[in-house]
């Protein structure tokens, strides 16, 4: 059974997740570590829990979700995967950081590109990839139907959805994918978003004002 450990990092209050399996292997999802204190916090947690990171996964490549790509890659020597179609977003990291006045190091180039229909496996768990662009050009979510868990990135939040006013955003496209894919999941699927608290598909179906 996957143990999900969450951390709130950087000035954007981004959720970084470790998806840890019973054999100690883990995925690092959207590493937002932005300074020495945050890097130390993640490093100590991984070491103290005897975890073995196997891959870095970006659900999309906005600045707050990729600030720790280089550090994680250097620290653990593991491959980085991003959604196919997010390459230009990742390439703009430094210029976006300068615009926001945020310190950032260039991200490594991705080792592999992900798209819907593929799976990301760790330990005995394989996560299905769901393409849900609209917040960014090629956002993906990760879904495990067995455990009923959705790693949602910035597609859907507790009673909200991803903003669509950034370059590559498309409000109608985002709503289309949420209604056509995300809300078709069972009500008891637990949603782990890129910002804010966890929620469920059933809760969002009823109470999310952007979807009703």
C-alpha positions as CSV (number, residue, x, y, z in Angstrom):
1,X,0.0,0.0,0.0
2,X,1.3,3.4,-1.0
3,X,2.2,5.8,1.8
4,X,1.8,9.4,0.7
5,X,4.0,12.0,2.4
6,X,3.4,15.6,1.6
7,X,5.4,18.7,2.1
8,X,4.5,22.4,1.5
9,X,7.4,24.1,-0.2
10,X,8.4,27.5,-1.7
11,X,6.7,30.9,-1.8
12,X,3.8,29.4,-3.8
13,X,2.9,26.9,-1.0
14,X,3.2,24.0,-3.4
15,X,2.6,20.4,-2.4
16,X,5.5,18.1,-3.0
17,X,4.7,14.4,-2.6
18,X,6.7,11.3,-1.9
19,X,4.8,8.2,-3.0
20,X,6.5,5.5,-0.9
21,X,6.0,1.7,-1.4
22,X,6.4,-1.2,1.0
23,X,9.9,-2.0,-0.4
24,X,11.1,1.5,0.4
25,X,11.1,2.7,-3.2
26,X,9.4,6.1,-3.8
27,X,8.5,8.6,-6.4
28,X,9.3,12.3,-5.9
29,X,6.3,14.2,-7.3
30,X,6.7,17.9,-8.2
31,X,9.7,18.7,-6.1
32,X,9.2,22.3,-5.1
33,X,12.2,22.6,-2.8
34,X,13.6,26.1,-3.2
35,X,16.2,26.7,-0.5
36,X,18.7,25.0,1.8
37,X,16.2,24.5,4.6
38,X,13.6,22.8,2.3
39,X,16.2,20.6,0.7
40,X,17.5,19.5,4.2
41,X,13.9,18.8,5.3
42,X,13.3,16.5,2.3
43,X,16.7,14.9,2.6
44,X,16.4,14.1,6.3
45,X,12.9,12.7,5.8
46,X,14.0,10.4,3.0
47,X,17.0,9.2,4.9
48,X,15.2,8.7,8.3
49,X,12.5,6.7,6.6
50,X,15.0,4.6,4.7
51,X,13.4,5.5,1.4
52,X,14.9,4.9,-2.0
53,X,13.8,7.5,-4.6
54,X,13.5,6.0,-8.1
55,X,12.1,8.7,-10.3
56,X,11.3,12.4,-10.3
57,X,7.9,13.2,-11.9
58,X,6.5,16.6,-12.8
59,X,2.8,16.7,-13.3
60,X,3.4,19.9,-15.2
61,X,6.3,22.3,-15.4
62,X,5.3,25.6,-13.8
63,X,8.0,27.1,-11.7
64,X,6.6,26.1,-8.3
65,X,6.5,22.4,-9.2
66,X,10.0,22.1,-10.7
67,X,12.3,24.3,-8.5
68,X,13.8,21.1,-6.9
69,X,14.4,19.2,-10.1
70,X,18.1,19.9,-10.3
71,X,18.7,19.3,-6.6
72,X,16.8,16.0,-6.6
73,X,18.5,14.8,-9.8
74,X,22.0,15.7,-8.4
75,X,21.2,14.2,-5.0
76,X,19.7,10.9,-6.0
77,X,20.9,10.4,-9.6
78,X,17.5,9.3,-10.8
79,X,15.6,10.0,-14.0
80,X,13.2,13.0,-14.5
81,X,10.0,12.6,-16.3
82,X,7.7,15.4,-17.6
83,X,4.5,15.3,-19.7
84,X,5.1,15.4,-23.4
85,X,4.2,19.0,-24.4
86,X,5.6,20.7,-21.3
87,X,9.2,21.0,-22.7
88,X,8.9,24.7,-23.5
89,X,7.3,25.4,-20.1
90,X,10.3,23.8,-18.4
91,X,12.7,25.7,-20.6
92,X,11.2,29.0,-19.4
93,X,12.0,28.3,-15.8
94,X,14.8,30.9,-15.3
95,X,13.0,33.7,-17.2
96,X,9.9,33.0,-15.1
97,X,11.9,33.0,-11.9
98,X,13.4,36.4,-12.8
99,X,9.9,37.7,-13.4
100,X,8.7,36.6,-10.0
101,X,12.0,37.5,-8.2
102,X,12.6,33.9,-7.2
103,X,16.0,32.2,-7.0
104,X,16.1,29.2,-9.3
105,X,18.6,26.9,-11.0
106,X,18.0,25.6,-14.5
107,X,16.2,22.2,-14.5
108,X,17.9,19.2,-16.1
109,X,16.5,18.1,-19.4
110,X,13.9,15.4,-18.9
111,X,15.1,11.8,-19.2
112,X,11.7,10.7,-20.6
113,X,8.4,12.2,-21.7
114,X,5.0,10.9,-20.4
115,X,1.6,10.8,-22.1
116,X,-1.8,9.3,-21.5
117,X,-2.0,5.6,-21.9
118,X,1.3,5.0,-20.2
119,X,2.0,4.0,-16.6
120,X,4.6,5.1,-14.0
121,X,5.6,2.1,-11.8
122,X,7.2,2.1,-8.4
123,X,7.5,-1.1,-6.3
124,X,4.4,-3.1,-7.1
125,X,2.2,-0.1,-7.9
126,X,1.7,1.3,-11.4
127,X,0.0,4.7,-11.8
128,X,-2.1,5.4,-14.8
129,X,-1.5,8.7,-16.6
130,X,-4.5,10.9,-17.4
131,X,-3.9,13.8,-19.7
132,X,-5.7,16.9,-18.5
133,X,-4.3,20.1,-20.1
134,X,-5.8,23.5,-19.6
135,X,-4.0,24.8,-16.6
136,X,-0.8,24.2,-18.5
137,X,-0.3,22.9,-22.1
138,X,0.1,19.2,-21.2
139,X,-0.8,18.6,-17.5
140,X,-1.1,15.0,-16.4
141,X,-2.7,13.4,-13.3
142,X,-1.6,10.1,-11.9
143,X,-4.3,7.6,-10.9
144,X,-4.2,4.2,-9.1
145,X,-7.6,2.6,-9.4
146,X,-6.7,-0.1,-6.9
147,X,-6.1,2.3,-4.0
148,X,-8.4,5.0,-5.4
149,X,-5.9,7.7,-5.3
150,X,-5.5,10.6,-7.7
151,X,-2.3,12.8,-7.8
152,X,-4.0,15.8,-9.5
153,X,-1.2,18.4,-10.0
154,X,-2.9,21.7,-10.5
155,X,-5.9,20.4,-12.5
156,X,-8.4,20.3,-9.6
157,X,-8.2,21.5,-6.0
158,X,-10.4,21.5,-2.9
159,X,-13.5,23.4,-4.2
160,X,-11.4,25.0,-7.0
161,X,-9.6,24.3,-10.2
162,X,-6.3,25.3,-11.8
163,X,-5.9,28.9,-13.0
164,X,-5.9,29.3,-16.7
165,X,-4.6,32.8,-17.2
166,X,-0.9,31.7,-17.6
167,X,0.7,31.1,-21.0
168,X,-0.7,27.9,-22.5
169,X,-3.8,28.0,-20.3
170,X,-7.2,27.3,-21.6
171,X,-10.3,27.5,-19.4
172,X,-12.7,25.6,-21.6
173,X,-10.1,22.9,-22.2
174,X,-9.5,22.4,-18.5
175,X,-13.2,22.1,-17.8
176,X,-13.6,19.7,-20.6
177,X,-11.0,17.4,-19.2
178,X,-12.2,17.6,-15.6
179,X,-15.8,16.8,-16.6
180,X,-14.8,14.2,-19.3
181,X,-12.1,12.4,-17.3
182,X,-11.6,13.4,-13.6
183,X,-15.3,13.5,-12.6
184,X,-15.9,10.1,-14.1
185,X,-13.7,8.6,-11.4
186,X,-15.5,7.0,-8.4
187,X,-16.7,9.4,-5.7
188,X,-14.5,7.8,-3.0
189,X,-11.2,8.5,-5.0
190,X,-9.0,10.6,-2.7
191,X,-7.5,13.6,-4.5
192,X,-4.0,15.0,-3.7
193,X,-3.7,18.4,-5.4
194,X,-0.7,20.5,-6.1
195,X,-1.9,23.1,-3.6
196,X,-4.1,23.1,-0.6
197,X,-5.8,20.2,1.3
198,X,-6.8,16.8,0.0
199,X,-10.3,16.2,-1.2
200,X,-12.4,13.5,-2.9
201,X,-14.0,13.3,-6.3
202,X,-17.5,13.0,-4.7
203,X,-16.9,16.2,-2.7
204,X,-15.8,18.2,-5.8
205,X,-18.7,16.8,-7.8
206,X,-21.1,18.4,-5.3
207,X,-19.4,21.4,-3.8
208,X,-16.9,22.7,-6.4
209,X,-18.4,26.0,-7.6
210,X,-16.3,26.0,-10.7
211,X,-17.9,22.7,-11.9
212,X,-21.6,23.4,-11.2
